[in-house]
């Protein structure tokens, strides 16, 4: 094997070897993009640019974000990464001044200055995805793959000694960050889904239960768009206890593995990707018990990723799908291809399903009893 590798190296030109080295280093440093994005989010750089009318100089940006005077040159280096990666843009004016501007990506990090920016602010979900807690767990992959004792637990348990959900339950700060991130994602996505894919929910006859719906952001949006639908949110007692009062929603404390309240439709938004196949089957069987027959309007709506859908062949989409899948390994979750979804649907006793791909990484799956 060693001689084969050496022969391969000999057949590569110096230029090819150096290009291979460049690509290797690029792969090693990709995480810096995430770290830079996380720092920009915490510093509220997008807000600072927005409040300056959408364009700002380095000195103004440093002043507006509270950067220490000794770190202004370091801020410039951070912005160079963020503009090269397309999070922000940069212009050099005729005067020689460097001006930073928002792009469509960083526009989603603006949280001030009007109703629309606040509603489209996705900075809280960045704080969930670019977070030392799950990232630390991913450093245990080798041990998790090779050690028998570690393989019996999730990556998160190997790194932290408890499950992700146990940590959220005992750490109020972590709980706030996690729920704020999911709420931000729900506000953003549901506005688009209810506008562009309204038929999915418009066909619900009279009742819907949002399983794992936290504080009801998704259910509230559905109830507002379709007043004829009686919406219920099911979540764990500790989650429901912190939910705000809402006259349009009913909150029920419970465990989705044990019982789901009866409804025409059960909604599972970003729930099943948290769980292994056998757990998903258990959840789906409880869903099937909760809904009527298909002829009577019964269905389950799964909002999740379908890896490799026809609408996700663009490089950014394909990479995001597989990266997100490995990220989910930290809690032993998974992002599934269609044949994997089909397997758990039929194993849970459902007869049919329909996938509606959306732009981006999410799909809507309607599953029928």
Secondary structure in CASP SS format (residue, H / E / C, confidence):
PFRMAT SS
TARGET T0000
AUTHOR 0000-0000-0000
METHOD secondary structure of the structure
MODEL  1
X C 1.00
X H 1.00
X H 1.00
X H 1.00
X H 1.00
X H 1.00
X H 1.00
X H 1.00
X H 1.00
X H 1.00
X H 1.00
X C 1.00
X C 1.00
X H 1.00
X H 1.00
X H 1.00
X H 1.00
X H 1.00
X H 1.00
X H 1.00
X H 1.00
X H 1.00
X H 1.00
X H 1.00
X H 1.00
X H 1.00
X H 1.00
X H 1.00
X H 1.00
X H 1.00
X H 1.00
X H 1.00
X H 1.00
X H 1.00
X H 1.00
X H 1.00
X H 1.00
X H 1.00
X H 1.00
X H 1.00
X H 1.00
X H 1.00
X H 1.00
X C 1.00
X H 1.00
X H 1.00
X H 1.00
X H 1.00
X H 1.00
X H 1.00
X H 1.00
X C 1.00
X C 1.00
X C 1.00
X E 1.00
X E 1.00
X E 1.00
X H 1.00
X H 1.00
X H 1.00
X H 1.00
X H 1.00
X H 1.00
X H 1.00
X H 1.00
X C 1.00
X C 1.00
X C 1.00
X H 1.00
X H 1.00
X H 1.00
X H 1.00
X H 1.00
X H 1.00
X H 1.00
X H 1.00
X H 1.00
X H 1.00
X H 1.00
X H 1.00
X H 1.00
X H 1.00
X H 1.00
X H 1.00
X C 1.00
X C 1.00
X C 1.00
X E 1.00
X E 1.00
X E 1.00
X E 1.00
X E 1.00
X C 1.00
X C 1.00
X C 1.00
X C 1.00
X C 1.00
X E 1.00
X E 1.00
X E 1.00
X E 1.00
X E 1.00
X C 1.00
X C 1.00
X C 1.00
X H 1.00
X H 1.00
X H 1.00
X H 1.00
X C 1.00
X C 1.00
X C 1.00
X C 1.00
X C 1.00
X H 1.00
X H 1.00
X H 1.00
X H 1.00
X H 1.00
X C 1.00
X C 1.00
X C 1.00
X H 1.00
X H 1.00
X H 1.00
X H 1.00
X H 1.00
X H 1.00
X H 1.00
X C 1.00
X C 1.00
X H 1.00
X H 1.00
X H 1.00
X H 1.00
X H 1.00
X H 1.00
X H 1.00
X C 1.00
X C 1.00
X H 1.00
X H 1.00
X H 1.00
X H 1.00
X H 1.00
X H 1.00
X C 1.00
X H 1.00
X H 1.00
X H 1.00
X H 1.00
X C 1.00
X C 1.00
X C 1.00
X H 1.00
X H 1.00
X H 1.00
X H 1.00
X H 1.00
X H 1.00
X C 1.00
X C 1.00
X C 1.00
X H 1.00
X H 1.00
X H 1.00
X H 1.00
X H 1.00
X H 1.00
X H 1.00
X C 1.00
X H 1.00
X H 1.00
X H 1.00
X H 1.00
X H 1.00
X H 1.00
X H 1.00
X H 1.00
X H 1.00
X H 1.00
X H 1.00
X H 1.00
X H 1.00
X H 1.00
X H 1.00
X H 1.00
X H 1.00
X H 1.00
X H 1.00
X H 1.00
X H 1.00
X H 1.00
X H 1.00
X H 1.00
X H 1.00
X C 1.00
X H 1.00
X H 1.00
X H 1.00
X H 1.00
X H 1.00
X C 1.00
X C 1.00
X C 1.00
X C 1.00
X E 1.00
X E 1.00
X E 1.00
X E 1.00
X E 1.00
X C 1.00
X C 1.00
X C 1.00
X C 1.00
X C 1.00
X H 1.00
X H 1.00
X H 1.00
X H 1.00
X H 1.00
X H 1.00
X H 1.00
X H 1.00
X H 1.00
X C 1.00
X C 1.00
X C 1.00
X C 1.00
X E 1.00
X E 1.00
X E 1.00
X E 1.00
X E 1.00
X E 1.00
X C 1.00
X H 1.00
X H 1.00
X H 1.00
X H 1.00
X C 1.00
X C 1.00
X C 1.00
X C 1.00
X C 1.00
X C 1.00
X C 1.00
X C 1.00
X E 1.00
X E 1.00
X E 1.00
X E 1.00
X E 1.00
X C 1.00
X C 1.00
X C 1.00
X C 1.00
X C 1.00
X C 1.00
X C 1.00
X C 1.00
X C 1.00
X C 1.00
X C 1.00
X E 1.00
X E 1.00
X E 1.00
X E 1.00
X E 1.00
X C 1.00
X C 1.00
X H 1.00
X H 1.00
X H 1.00
X C 1.00
X C 1.00
X H 1.00
X H 1.00
X H 1.00
X H 1.00
X H 1.00
X H 1.00
X H 1.00
X H 1.00
X H 1.00
X H 1.00
X H 1.00
X H 1.00
X H 1.00
X H 1.00
X C 1.00
X C 1.00
X C 1.00
X C 1.00
X C 1.00
X C 1.00
X C 1.00
X C 1.00
X E 1.00
X E 1.00
X E 1.00
X E 1.00
X E 1.00
X E 1.00
X C 1.00
X E 1.00
X E 1.00
X C 1.00
X C 1.00
X H 1.00
X H 1.00
X H 1.00
X C 1.00
X C 1.00
X H 1.00
X H 1.00
X H 1.00
X H 1.00
X H 1.00
X H 1.00
X H 1.00
X H 1.00
X H 1.00
X H 1.00
X H 1.00
X H 1.00
X H 1.00
X H 1.00
X H 1.00
X H 1.00
X H 1.00
X C 1.00
X C 1.00
X C 1.00
X C 1.00
X E 1.00
X E 1.00
X H 1.00
X H 1.00
X H 1.00
X H 1.00
X H 1.00
X H 1.00
X H 1.00
X H 1.00
X H 1.00
X H 1.00
X C 1.00
X C 1.00
X C 1.00
X C 1.00
X E 1.00
X E 1.00
X E 1.00
X E 1.00
X E 1.00
X E 1.00
X C 1.00
X C 1.00
X C 1.00
X C 1.00
X C 1.00
X E 1.00
X E 1.00
X E 1.00
X E 1.00
X E 1.00
X E 1.00
X C 1.00
END
